[in-house]
Amino acid sequence: MNRSNSRSGGANLPALRHHNASLVLDLLRVAGEQGISRLELAERTGLTPQAVSKITVRLRSEGLAAEAGRLASTGGKPRTVLRLVPDAGYAVGLHLDRDELTAVLADLAGTTVATRVLPLDLGAPAAEVLAQAARAVRTVLADAPRAPGTAARRVFGVGAALPGPLDHRGGVLHRVTGFPQWDGYPLRDALAAHTGLPVVVDKDTNAAALGLALREPAEADFAYLHLGTGLGAGLVLGGALHRGARTGAGEFGHQTLQLDGPPCGCGGRGCVEVLCLTAAARGDIAEAARVLGAGAANLVGLLDIDRVVLGGRVVAAHEDAYVSGVRAVVEERARREGAPTAVPVTVAGGGDRPVAEGAAQLVLAPLFGRAGEAGDLGGAGKRAAAERAEQS
């Protein structure tokens, strides 16, 4: 996402040191390997050149930024170009699905450097699930390449994404569909105790949507629809992740399409989720896509979003069929309503992996000034953030 379009400029006040450093770090992230000069950093943040110089000196001393060469002289002194150092820090992303655990280790640039996929029984006792999650964290940390003799990696925390509903602020689960025993469980604090790292918890769809939003070139309104062991939506409105006042937005799978339809695990009847997954289970992919398309068309009509993105392992098994099927329903609705064009329908790719990658971004995003779009790291995470603020 282009920060110059979606965020205000910097402020030359000592109390905003961390905010200003985040502005600079994010521009370094977006610039990539080619880097960016201090002069351009000042122009794009609104900070003075002196403030940018102080921030970049601190970032370099922390190992977060480095020189990337020099620009050709235009009559004055050649300008130094700076870049983000991707391996200066990492975050672990966990996707705890009903039957599978995916763990990734992502560097500061968002590149995945290690991945593990393991079977998981979310219905097992909490102690077993937590122990397995903690082992997965240790495994991806050990799997990542590291040059001989280098110091221990700086790990900013663990992002855990799983089916909702849940309270991302408190890191507490609610009645996960099919697994009511998790209702009220303090997953964030329990997982932090098992791993010794700050932890943030969010819904699987929110995590994936955040990861996708960070790749967008500008502000965008889109819905990420994840069809795997369940069905949910991640909503990005005005370029920011939308959770709702009670963090319950995106329970897309449990909108009713048939009042007298088959019972759903949520306790209702005729939900999009049960209709879609039942059709997919019997091999009727065209019907599953049509049902998903009906729900997507309702969402487009309700929110007037710019794009629908499909993801999840069920979609990954038949990507073309789901994209074309959903697109056909969305386009038919647009024609009926006289819309000049229908919103595009695309696929995220990678099956369930975007969820785990997005979970890592729940931790990394606040470092780049995106705290409002991530979850709450809790006490340990806040202390770590405060320490970074003092150093920035």
C-alpha positions as CSV (number, residue, x, y, z in Angstrom):
1,M,0.0,0.0,0.0
2,N,1.3,3.5,-0.9
3,R,1.8,5.2,2.4
4,S,1.9,8.7,0.7
5,N,-1.8,8.2,-0.2
6,S,-3.1,6.7,3.0
7,R,-1.2,8.3,5.9
8,S,-0.4,11.8,7.1
9,G,3.1,13.1,7.0
10,G,5.5,13.2,9.8
11,A,5.5,15.6,12.8
12,N,8.6,17.3,14.1
13,L,7.8,16.7,17.8
14,P,10.0,14.7,20.2
15,A,7.0,12.7,21.5
16,L,6.4,11.3,18.0
17,R,9.8,9.8,17.5
18,H,8.4,6.3,17.1
19,H,5.7,7.5,14.7
20,N,8.3,9.3,12.6
21,A,10.7,6.3,12.6
22,S,7.8,4.1,11.4
23,L,7.1,6.5,8.5
24,V,10.7,6.2,7.4
25,L,10.9,2.4,7.9
26,D,7.8,1.9,5.8
27,L,9.2,4.0,2.9
28,L,12.4,2.0,3.1
29,R,10.2,-1.2,3.0
30,V,8.3,0.0,-0.1
31,A,11.5,1.2,-1.9
32,G,12.9,-2.4,-1.8
33,E,16.5,-3.2,-2.7
34,Q,17.0,-0.1,-4.8
35,G,16.5,2.1,-1.7
36,I,15.6,5.7,-1.2
37,S,17.6,8.9,-0.4
38,R,17.3,10.9,2.7
39,L,16.1,13.9,0.6
40,E,13.2,11.8,-0.8
41,L,12.4,10.5,2.7
42,A,12.1,14.1,3.9
43,E,9.9,15.1,1.0
44,R,7.6,12.1,1.3
45,T,7.2,12.3,5.1
46,G,7.1,16.0,5.6
47,L,9.9,15.8,8.1
48,T,12.9,18.1,8.1
49,P,16.2,16.8,6.6
50,Q,17.7,17.0,10.0
51,A,15.0,14.9,11.6
52,V,15.3,12.3,8.8
53,S,19.1,12.2,9.3
54,K,18.7,11.6,13.1
55,I,16.1,8.8,12.4
56,T,18.2,7.1,9.8
57,V,21.3,7.2,12.0
58,R,19.3,5.4,14.7
59,L,17.9,2.9,12.3
60,R,21.3,2.1,11.0
61,S,22.7,1.7,14.5
62,E,19.9,-0.8,15.2
63,G,20.8,-2.7,12.0
64,L,17.4,-2.0,10.5
65,A,18.7,0.2,7.6
66,A,21.9,0.2,5.6
67,E,23.5,2.0,2.6
68,A,22.3,0.8,-0.8
69,G,24.8,2.9,-2.9
70,R,24.8,6.5,-4.1
71,L,22.9,8.5,-6.6
72,A,24.8,10.2,-9.4
73,S,25.7,13.8,-8.7
74,T,23.6,16.6,-10.3
75,G,26.1,19.3,-9.4
76,G,26.3,18.8,-5.6
77,K,27.5,16.0,-3.3
78,P,26.3,12.5,-4.4
79,R,23.3,11.4,-2.3
80,T,23.5,8.3,-0.2
81,V,20.6,5.8,-0.8
82,L,19.3,3.8,2.1
83,R,17.5,0.5,2.2
84,L,15.7,-1.7,4.7
85,V,17.7,-4.7,6.0
86,P,15.2,-7.5,5.7
87,D,17.0,-10.0,7.9
88,A,17.3,-7.5,10.8
89,G,14.2,-9.0,12.3
90,Y,11.5,-11.7,11.9
91,A,8.0,-12.6,12.9
92,V,6.4,-16.0,13.1
93,G,2.9,-16.5,11.5
94,L,0.7,-19.4,12.6
95,H,-2.5,-20.5,11.0
96,L,-4.4,-22.8,13.4
97,D,-7.1,-24.4,11.2
98,R,-9.5,-27.1,12.3
99,D,-7.3,-29.9,10.9
100,E,-4.0,-28.3,10.0
101,L,-1.3,-26.0,11.3
102,T,0.8,-23.8,9.0
103,A,3.8,-22.0,10.4
104,V,5.9,-19.5,8.5
105,L,8.9,-17.2,9.4
106,A,8.8,-13.9,7.6
107,D,11.5,-11.2,7.5
108,L,11.0,-7.5,7.7
109,A,10.3,-7.3,3.9
110,G,7.5,-9.8,4.3
111,T,9.4,-12.6,2.6
112,T,8.8,-16.1,3.9
113,V,12.1,-17.8,4.7
114,A,10.8,-21.0,6.4
115,T,7.5,-22.9,6.3
116,R,6.1,-26.0,8.0
117,V,2.6,-27.6,7.5
118,L,1.5,-30.1,10.1
119,P,-1.7,-32.0,10.9
120,L,-3.7,-30.5,13.8
121,D,-6.8,-31.4,15.7
122,L,-8.3,-28.2,17.0
123,G,-10.7,-30.3,19.0
124,A,-7.9,-31.7,21.1
125,P,-7.3,-30.4,24.7
126,A,-6.0,-26.9,24.7
127,A,-2.7,-28.0,26.3
128,E,-2.0,-30.3,23.3
129,V,-2.8,-27.7,20.7
130,L,-0.7,-25.0,22.4
131,A,2.3,-27.4,22.8
132,Q,2.1,-28.3,19.1
133,A,1.9,-24.6,18.1
134,A,4.9,-23.8,20.3
135,R,6.9,-26.6,18.7
136,A,6.0,-25.2,15.3
137,V,7.3,-21.8,16.3
138,R,10.6,-23.4,17.4
139,T,10.8,-25.5,14.2
140,V,10.5,-22.6,11.7
141,L,13.0,-20.6,13.7
142,A,15.4,-23.5,13.5
143,D,14.6,-24.1,9.8
144,A,15.5,-20.6,8.6
145,P,18.9,-20.2,6.9
146,R,21.6,-18.3,8.9
147,A,25.2,-17.6,8.1
148,P,27.7,-19.3,10.4
149,G,28.7,-17.2,13.4
150,T,25.9,-14.8,13.2
151,A,24.1,-13.6,16.3
152,A,20.7,-14.9,17.4
153,R,17.8,-13.7,15.3
154,R,15.7,-10.8,16.5
155,V,12.1,-12.1,16.6
156,F,9.4,-9.5,17.2
157,G,6.6,-11.9,18.0
158,V,4.1,-14.5,16.9
159,G,0.9,-13.8,15.0
160,A,-1.7,-16.5,15.4
161,A,-4.7,-16.7,13.0
162,L,-7.6,-19.1,13.4
163,P,-11.3,-19.4,12.6
164,G,-13.5,-16.9,14.4
165,P,-15.4,-15.4,16.1
166,L,-12.8,-14.0,18.5
167,D,-11.8,-10.9,20.4
168,H,-8.5,-9.8,18.7
169,R,-7.9,-7.0,21.3
170,G,-7.9,-9.3,24.2
171,G,-6.6,-12.4,22.3
172,V,-9.6,-14.4,23.6
173,L,-11.5,-16.9,21.5
174,H,-15.3,-17.2,21.3
175,R,-17.4,-20.0,20.0
176,V,-15.3,-21.3,17.0
177,T,-17.8,-23.0,14.7
178,G,-17.7,-26.7,15.5
179,F,-15.4,-26.2,18.6
180,P,-17.5,-24.4,21.3
181,Q,-15.0,-25.6,24.0
182,W,-12.7,-22.8,23.0
183,D,-15.2,-20.1,24.0
184,G,-13.5,-17.7,26.4
185,Y,-10.1,-19.2,26.1
186,P,-7.2,-16.7,26.5
187,L,-5.2,-17.9,23.6
188,R,-2.9,-14.9,23.3
189,D,-1.6,-15.1,26.9
190,A,-1.4,-18.9,26.9
191,L,0.6,-19.0,23.7
192,A,2.9,-16.2,24.9
193,A,3.6,-18.3,28.0
194,H,4.4,-21.3,25.8
195,T,6.7,-19.5,23.4
196,G,8.3,-16.8,25.5
197,L,7.4,-14.3,22.7
198,P,4.8,-11.5,22.3
199,V,1.7,-12.9,20.6
200,V,-1.1,-11.3,18.7
201,V,-4.3,-13.2,17.7
202,D,-6.8,-12.5,14.9
203,K,-9.2,-14.3,12.6
204,D,-7.7,-16.2,9.7
205,T,-9.5,-14.0,7.1
206,N,-8.4,-10.8,8.7
207,A,-4.8,-11.9,8.7
208,A,-4.9,-12.9,5.1
209,A,-6.6,-9.6,4.1
210,L,-4.0,-7.6,6.0
211,G,-1.2,-9.4,4.1
212,L,-2.9,-8.7,0.8
213,A,-3.6,-5.0,1.7
214,L,0.1,-4.4,2.4
215,R,0.9,-5.3,-1.2
216,E,-1.7,-2.9,-2.7
217,P,-0.2,0.1,-4.6
218,A,-3.0,2.4,-3.3
219,E,-6.0,2.6,-1.0
220,A,-8.5,-0.1,-1.9
221,D,-11.8,-1.6,-0.9
222,F,-11.9,-5.4,-1.3
223,A,-13.2,-8.5,0.3
224,Y,-11.0,-11.6,0.8
225,L,-13.2,-14.8,0.8
226,H,-11.6,-17.8,2.4
227,L,-13.0,-21.2,1.6
228,G,-11.3,-24.0,3.5
229,T,-12.6,-26.0,6.5
230,G,-15.0,-23.1,6.9
231,L,-15.9,-19.9,5.0
232,G,-15.2,-16.3,6.2
233,A,-14.4,-12.9,4.8
234,G,-11.7,-10.3,5.5
235,L,-12.7,-6.8,4.6
236,V,-10.4,-4.0,3.6
237,L,-12.2,-0.7,3.4
238,G,-10.5,2.6,2.6
239,G,-7.2,0.7,2.5
240,A,-7.6,-0.4,6.2
241,L,-8.7,-3.7,7.7
242,H,-12.3,-3.5,8.9
243,R,-13.1,-5.5,12.0
244,G,-16.2,-3.7,13.3
245,A,-17.0,-2.1,16.6
246,R,-17.0,-5.5,18.4
247,T,-14.3,-7.1,16.1
248,G,-17.1,-9.3,14.6
249,A,-17.0,-8.1,11.0
250,G,-16.4,-10.7,8.3
251,E,-18.6,-13.6,9.6
252,F,-19.5,-14.0,5.9
253,G,-20.1,-17.8,6.0
254,H,-23.1,-17.5,8.3
255,Q,-25.4,-15.3,6.3
256,T,-28.5,-17.2,5.5
257,L,-29.4,-18.1,1.8
258,Q,-32.1,-20.7,2.5
259,L,-34.4,-20.2,5.5
260,D,-35.3,-23.9,5.5
261,G,-31.9,-25.1,4.3
262,P,-29.6,-27.7,5.9
263,P,-28.4,-27.2,9.5
264,C,-25.1,-25.4,9.9
265,G,-22.5,-25.9,12.6
266,C,-23.2,-22.4,13.8
267,G,-26.7,-23.5,14.8
268,G,-28.5,-21.8,11.9
269,R,-29.9,-23.2,8.7
270,G,-29.0,-22.6,5.0
271,C,-25.9,-20.6,5.7
272,V,-23.5,-19.9,2.7
273,E,-20.9,-22.0,4.4
274,V,-22.8,-25.2,4.8
275,L,-24.4,-24.9,1.3
276,C,-21.0,-24.2,-0.3
277,L,-19.0,-26.9,1.6
278,T,-21.7,-29.5,1.1
279,A,-21.7,-28.9,-2.7
280,A,-17.9,-29.1,-2.8
281,A,-17.9,-32.3,-0.7
282,R,-20.1,-34.1,-3.2
283,G,-17.9,-32.9,-6.1
284,D,-20.4,-30.3,-7.5
285,I,-17.9,-27.5,-7.9
286,A,-20.1,-25.5,-10.2
287,E,-22.8,-25.4,-7.5
288,A,-20.3,-24.5,-4.8
289,A,-19.0,-21.6,-6.9
290,R,-22.6,-20.5,-7.6
291,V,-23.4,-20.4,-3.9
292,L,-20.2,-18.6,-3.1
293,G,-20.9,-16.2,-6.0
294,A,-24.4,-15.4,-4.5
295,G,-22.8,-14.5,-1.2
296,A,-20.1,-12.5,-2.9
297,A,-22.7,-10.6,-5.0
298,N,-24.6,-9.7,-1.8
299,L,-21.4,-8.4,-0.3
300,V,-20.5,-6.3,-3.4
301,G,-24.0,-4.8,-3.4
302,L,-23.9,-4.0,0.3
303,L,-20.4,-2.5,0.5
304,D,-19.7,-1.3,-3.1
305,I,-16.2,-2.8,-2.9
306,D,-13.7,-2.7,-5.8
307,R,-12.7,-6.3,-5.9
308,V,-13.4,-9.8,-4.6
309,V,-10.4,-12.0,-3.8
310,L,-10.8,-15.8,-3.4
311,G,-8.5,-18.0,-1.3
312,G,-8.3,-21.2,0.8
313,R,-7.5,-24.8,0.1
314,V,-10.9,-25.6,-1.4
315,V,-10.6,-22.8,-3.9
316,A,-7.0,-23.7,-4.6
317,A,-8.0,-27.2,-5.7
318,H,-10.2,-25.7,-8.5
319,E,-9.1,-22.1,-8.9
320,D,-10.4,-21.6,-12.4
321,A,-13.8,-23.1,-11.7
322,Y,-14.3,-20.9,-8.6
323,V,-13.1,-17.7,-10.2
324,S,-15.3,-18.2,-13.3
325,G,-18.3,-19.4,-11.3
326,V,-18.2,-16.5,-8.8
327,R,-17.5,-14.0,-11.5
328,A,-20.5,-15.1,-13.5
329,V,-22.9,-14.5,-10.6
330,V,-21.3,-11.2,-9.7
331,E,-21.5,-10.1,-13.4
332,E,-25.1,-11.2,-13.7
333,R,-26.1,-9.2,-10.6
334,A,-24.3,-6.1,-12.0
335,R,-26.2,-6.4,-15.3
336,R,-29.5,-6.7,-13.5
337,E,-28.8,-3.6,-11.5
338,G,-27.5,-1.7,-14.5
339,A,-24.0,-1.2,-13.3
340,P,-21.6,-0.2,-16.0
341,T,-19.0,-2.9,-15.1
342,A,-18.8,-5.7,-12.6
343,V,-16.1,-5.8,-9.9
344,P,-13.2,-8.1,-10.8
345,V,-12.9,-11.5,-9.1
346,T,-9.4,-12.7,-8.6
347,V,-7.6,-15.4,-6.6
348,A,-5.0,-15.0,-3.9
349,G,-3.2,-18.2,-4.7
350,G,-1.1,-20.3,-2.3
351,G,-4.1,-22.1,-0.8
352,D,-4.0,-21.5,3.0
353,R,-0.6,-20.0,3.1
354,P,-1.7,-16.4,2.8
355,V,-3.3,-16.8,6.2
356,A,0.0,-17.7,7.9
357,E,1.9,-15.1,6.0
358,G,-0.7,-12.5,7.0
359,A,-0.5,-13.7,10.6
360,A,3.2,-12.7,10.6
361,Q,2.2,-9.3,9.3
362,L,0.0,-8.8,12.3
363,V,3.2,-8.5,14.2
364,L,5.3,-6.7,11.6
365,A,2.8,-4.1,10.5
366,P,3.0,-2.0,13.6
367,L,6.7,-1.5,13.1
368,F,5.8,0.3,9.9
369,G,3.2,2.5,11.4
370,R,0.3,0.1,10.8
371,A,-0.6,-0.6,14.5
372,G,-4.2,0.4,13.9
373,E,-4.6,-2.5,11.4
374,A,-3.0,-5.2,13.6
375,G,-4.0,-6.9,16.8
376,D,-3.0,-6.2,20.4
377,L,0.3,-7.7,21.4
378,G,-0.6,-7.6,25.0
379,G,1.6,-6.5,27.9
380,A,4.8,-8.1,26.6
381,G,4.3,-6.7,23.1
382,K,3.5,-3.2,24.4
383,R,6.7,-3.2,26.5
384,A,8.7,-4.3,23.4
385,A,7.1,-1.5,21.4
386,A,7.8,1.0,24.1
387,E,11.5,0.0,24.1
388,R,11.7,0.4,20.3
389,A,10.1,3.8,20.6
390,E,12.8,4.9,23.0
391,Q,15.4,3.8,20.5
392,S,13.8,5.2,17.4
